[in-house]
Amino acid sequence: MMNKKIVNGLCLALTLGPFSAFAEKTITLSYENVDSYPFAMVDGSGIDLILLKMVDEALPEVAFKYETTPWQRCLHNIETAVSEGCFTASFKEERLKHGFYPGTQAGGAVDPALRLHASSYSLYVPAGSNIEVSEKLSITNLKGKIAVPTGYSIGDDLAKAGYAVDEQSAKTHSNFKKLLAGRVDAVAALTLNGDNILEKDASLKGKIVKVETPLVDKPYYLMFSKQFYSANPELAEKIWNTAAQLRESPEFADAAGAFLAK
């Protein structure tokens, strides 16, 4: 069967003339060079990448190119227009200096309907600990620091709530090792990612447990550089809206389900 994008491109070529084949625009999207299961993995798999590849197929005028880099570099790259976009970013006011979330390009509030996905953060503690989460960002029986991946929004959230935060490591797996060494009292991590690490690393099983009440639930977005949006406002809006529509489609549900079942 012929690729859908090829078919669409041929139709456009017949309609618009011989130069339409050059209309496809390469858009470089950065994401973190650390596995964030199940959303974005360094090998190119993951639910967010499945969704973005569906957007790519649905829009013949774009071709996404992906690069992995440390998270702070992802943000720096869109600020300096090294790349056109980055994902997945939860909302932080200070990130508006780097680029646009959907909805913020006109000075408005970020639009959660145009998210790539929603996810929660959970607190992980040593087995037998009496540390608990009673409600959103409310932790009881905590005396020491909470380790958080460098630059993640949950670090700011916890600091603003009055907790001592350790952001020295970029990886949740490293923070779990730090927890077992007694250097911190708890680890805050994306729930699915933290659960996946504990499931796959036999050295951690039975030694670290998740506090069942989540710390917080957050939507995550594809951000565009201000330069890209200014030059291509209609295309940027089309990408955000197409992603939102496809996110709710049966096709995406099937593809995401197949990935999670592996």
FENJODA-V60847 format. One record per residue. N is the residue number from 1. PHI is phi in radians with two decimals (* if undefined). PSI is psi in whole degrees, -180 to 180 (* if undefined). Layout:
N | PHI | PSI
N | PHI | PSI
//
This chain:
1 | * | 136
2 | -1.25 | 137
3 | -0.93 | 136
4 | -1.04 | -39
5 | -1.14 | -37
6 | -1.12 | -44
7 | -1.06 | -46
8 | -1.05 | -41
9 | -1.14 | -39
10 | -1.15 | -39
11 | -1.10 | -42
12 | -1.14 | -39
13 | -1.09 | -41
14 | -1.17 | -33
15 | -1.41 | -42
16 | -1.76 | -13
17 | 1.93 | -179
18 | -1.21 | -15
19 | -1.64 | -4
20 | -1.15 | -25
21 | -1.08 | -21
22 | -1.62 | 6
23 | -1.36 | -19
24 | -1.13 | 129
25 | -1.90 | 125
26 | -1.38 | 127
27 | -2.14 | 117
28 | -1.51 | 124
29 | -2.01 | 126
30 | -1.70 | 143
31 | -2.51 | 166
32 | -1.14 | 142
33 | -1.51 | 37
34 | -2.36 | 135
35 | -1.02 | 127
36 | -2.13 | 80
37 | -1.20 | 139
38 | -1.77 | 20
39 | -1.54 | -46
40 | -2.61 | 117
41 | -1.94 | 150
42 | -1.15 | -18
43 | -1.48 | 4
44 | 1.63 | 1
45 | -1.67 | 174
46 | 2.18 | 156
47 | -1.13 | -42
48 | -1.13 | -38
49 | -1.23 | -35
50 | -1.04 | -46
51 | -1.11 | -46
52 | -1.16 | -34
53 | -1.20 | -31
54 | -1.20 | -38
55 | -1.09 | -45
56 | -0.99 | -46
57 | -1.16 | -34
58 | -1.35 | -22
59 | -2.02 | 100
60 | -1.13 | -17
61 | -1.46 | -3
62 | -2.22 | 154
63 | -2.42 | 113
64 | -1.42 | 137
65 | -2.07 | 135
66 | -1.94 | 145
67 | -2.45 | 145
68 | -1.90 | 141
69 | -2.84 | 161
70 | -0.94 | 148
71 | -1.00 | -43
72 | -1.10 | -33
73 | -1.23 | -35
74 | -0.97 | -47
75 | -1.18 | -41
76 | -1.09 | -38
77 | -1.15 | -35
78 | -1.37 | -30
79 | -1.13 | -36
80 | -1.73 | 6
81 | 1.11 | 24
82 | -1.19 | -35
83 | -2.27 | 160
84 | -1.45 | -30
85 | -2.63 | 167
86 | -2.56 | 154
87 | -2.64 | 160
88 | -1.80 | 134
89 | -2.00 | 123
90 | -1.32 | 164
91 | -1.37 | 126
92 | -2.34 | 132
93 | -0.94 | -42
94 | -1.17 | -20
95 | -1.31 | -10
96 | -1.14 | -19
97 | -1.28 | -22
98 | -1.47 | -40
99 | -3.08 | -166
100 | -1.85 | 134
101 | -1.51 | 159
102 | -1.07 | 128
103 | 1.79 | -25
104 | -1.59 | -9
105 | -1.14 | -22
106 | -1.91 | 17
107 | 1.52 | 6
108 | -1.56 | -172
109 | -1.44 | 154
110 | -1.08 | 143
111 | -1.80 | 104
112 | -1.12 | -20
113 | -1.16 | -20
114 | -1.80 | 24
115 | -1.24 | 162
116 | -1.43 | -45
117 | -2.77 | 169
118 | -2.08 | 144
119 | -2.63 | 166
120 | -2.00 | 158
121 | -1.83 | 141
122 | -2.20 | 162
123 | -1.77 | 133
124 | -2.03 | 136
125 | -2.39 | 165
126 | -1.11 | 146
127 | -0.99 | 135
128 | 1.58 | -7
129 | -1.19 | 149
130 | -1.74 | 13
131 | -1.20 | 134
132 | -2.37 | 160
133 | -1.97 | 116
134 | -1.54 | -30
135 | -2.87 | -175
136 | -0.88 | 119
137 | 0.97 | 28
138 | -2.08 | 109
139 | -2.01 | 134
140 | -1.97 | 151
141 | 1.19 | 19
142 | -1.62 | 129
143 | -2.00 | -32
144 | -1.86 | -153
145 | -1.56 | 158
146 | -1.92 | 125
147 | -1.48 | 135
148 | -2.39 | 140
149 | -1.00 | 141
150 | -0.93 | 127
151 | 1.45 | -3
152 | -1.31 | 145
153 | -1.10 | -28
154 | -1.09 | -27
155 | -1.08 | -47
156 | -1.12 | -41
157 | -1.04 | -45
158 | -1.22 | -39
159 | -1.11 | -43
160 | -1.14 | -28
161 | -1.43 | -2
162 | 1.75 | 10
163 | -1.70 | 150
164 | -1.38 | 128
165 | -2.10 | 138
166 | -1.92 | 114
167 | -2.03 | 31
168 | -1.32 | -25
169 | -1.91 | 143
170 | -1.51 | -11
171 | -2.04 | 135
172 | -1.08 | -38
173 | -1.03 | -42
174 | -1.13 | -37
175 | -1.17 | -34
176 | -1.12 | -40
177 | -1.11 | -39
178 | -1.10 | -39
179 | -1.10 | -45
180 | -1.15 | -28
181 | -1.41 | -5
182 | 1.39 | 15
183 | -1.44 | -21
184 | -2.39 | 163
185 | -1.66 | -17
186 | -2.79 | 164
187 | -2.23 | 132
188 | -1.77 | 130
189 | -2.61 | 157
190 | -1.01 | 129
191 | -1.00 | -51
192 | -1.13 | -35
193 | -1.21 | -47
194 | -1.07 | -44
195 | -1.08 | -41
196 | -1.13 | -41
197 | -1.09 | -46
198 | -1.13 | -33
199 | -1.23 | -35
200 | -1.65 | -21
201 | -1.76 | 105
202 | -1.09 | -27
203 | -1.23 | -14
204 | -1.80 | -18
205 | -1.05 | 132
206 | 1.40 | -9
207 | -1.78 | -26
208 | -2.22 | 137
209 | -2.25 | 156
210 | -1.61 | 136
211 | -1.32 | 125
212 | -1.12 | -37
213 | -1.30 | 123
214 | -1.13 | 152
215 | -1.22 | -42
216 | -2.95 | 153
217 | -1.93 | 138
218 | -2.42 | 145
219 | -1.49 | 152
220 | -2.20 | 144
221 | -2.25 | 160
222 | -1.55 | 121
223 | -1.75 | 147
224 | -2.01 | 150
225 | -1.14 | 151
226 | -1.13 | -34
227 | -1.16 | -43
228 | -1.14 | -45
229 | -1.11 | -42
230 | -1.06 | -37
231 | -1.46 | -23
232 | -2.43 | 56
233 | -1.06 | -43
234 | -1.17 | -38
235 | -1.19 | -43
236 | -1.04 | -46
237 | -1.08 | -39
238 | -1.14 | -40
239 | -1.14 | -48
240 | -1.01 | -46
241 | -1.23 | -38
242 | -1.14 | -41
243 | -1.06 | -42
244 | -1.12 | -40
245 | -1.19 | -45
246 | -1.20 | -30
247 | -1.01 | -30
248 | -1.69 | 6
249 | -1.49 | 152
250 | -1.07 | -34
251 | -1.09 | -43
252 | -1.19 | -41
253 | -1.02 | -41
254 | -1.15 | -45
255 | -1.16 | -42
256 | -1.15 | -40
257 | -1.10 | -39
258 | -1.14 | -38
259 | -1.17 | -44
260 | -1.16 | -26
261 | -1.43 | -8
262 | -1.18 | *
//
